[in-house]
Amino acid sequence: MSPLISIERYADQSLSREEKLRYARHLTIPDVGIEGQQRLKAARVLCIGAGGLGSPVTMYLAAAGIGEIGLVDFDRVDFSNLQRQLLHDTEDVGRLKTKSAAERLSRINPEVTVTTYDEALTSENAEAISAPYDLIIDGSDNFTTRYLTNDLGTLTGKPNIYGSIYRFEGQVSVFAPHLGGPCYRCLFPEPPDPGQIPSCAEGGVLGVLPGIVGSLQANEAIKLILGIGDSLVGRLLHFDSLAFRFREIKLRRDPDCAVCGDRPTISELAEITFACDMNTPALREIDVHHLKTRLDQPKPFTLLDVREPSETEIGKIGESIVIPLGQLEKRIGELDPSAETIVLCKAGGRSAKALSLLNDSGFTDACHVRGGISAWAQEIDPSIEVL
């Protein structure tokens, strides 16, 4: 594997005495040494997300001596982040993640430059943001960004180090068609249907899991920069933390892939809108302000909460009927198809899936709440607790 950083890039990256002390355990590895550490110092890595995966990725890359780390995230630190996002501390709650992350990384290694982008990655800004960087690490938690990051890496010829986590399981791969492997779209040409795959916020994630998966992503980045070992190009590593089992899946490039195939149909970045964005005309939705208006009116309706009991025990709205999404199909007879039905979940994903099921079952006056109970807690009643 050829090093990602050419000799022209690192030749002038001399190491100070302090840096030689800091990276002493690297310098004694024959496959790294002074030259390898200079390559790391010359490297520029862009990380999408400063959350669960972005925490271990950037912390280990900073400690390793990566010259510049770019960090893209528009979110603010929430208490629910602290269980796994070690870039942030309790006193950072409410701050922009990029700000607390930059401070943490500079404390880990002041020799590293941290460049922050306090905005969402979009088709309009992605190329400009990524232009200075050698590779991209995907630490996102939504399909819109995941597909955009894939297309960005593929069209610009930059390796995209992918990671994903859910409950007790994680995945890692390197998508780099220019290095002979497939891209993310080769595996998943289209995103899942609304609500089919819950987010980490809805489904939960074991706190240590992103530490494991993110560390593997950082490991792949360092290998690519140094040009050592066998990368995960063309392979996907699946980790089951409960069974403590790693499984490797060989991947092949799809000649019909829309972005890296023999006759690609995607040649430039575009705004990516999928059914999982919950804005499809087929699904009626209301916001939390509309829901509050309905709750204040005397006209009765059915408020259906499709979250799990462990979630509704923490907090719920009004006299809602609780039927978890996984049980809804079997228990749909408990509901009146002629009644007005408003469906609620945590963030809108499961409620959209439930609404589709209700529509298919003859419910003619049903809708779901955009943003779910999380939006209710943020915009209507801050005292309500959300798991």
Secondary structure, 3 states (H helix, E strand, C coil): CCCCCCHHHHCCCCCCHHHHHHCHHHHCCCCCHHHHHHHHHHCEEEEECCCCCHHHHHHHHHHHCCCEEEEECCCECCHHHCCCCCCCCHHHCCCEHHHHHHHHHHHHCCCCEEEEECCCCCCCCHHHHHCCCCEEEECCCCHHHHHHHHHHHHHHCCCEEEEEEEECEEEEEEECHHHCCCCHHHHCCCCCCCCCCCCHHHHCECCCHHHHHHHHHHHHHHHHHHCCCCCCECEEEEEECCCCEEEEEECCCCCCCCCCCCCCCCCCCCCCCCHHHCCCCCCCEECHHHHHHHHHCCCCCEEEECCCHHHHCCCCCCCCEECCHHHHHHHHHHCCCCCCEEEECCCCHHHHHHHHHHHHCCCCCEEEECCHHHHHHHHCCCCCCCC
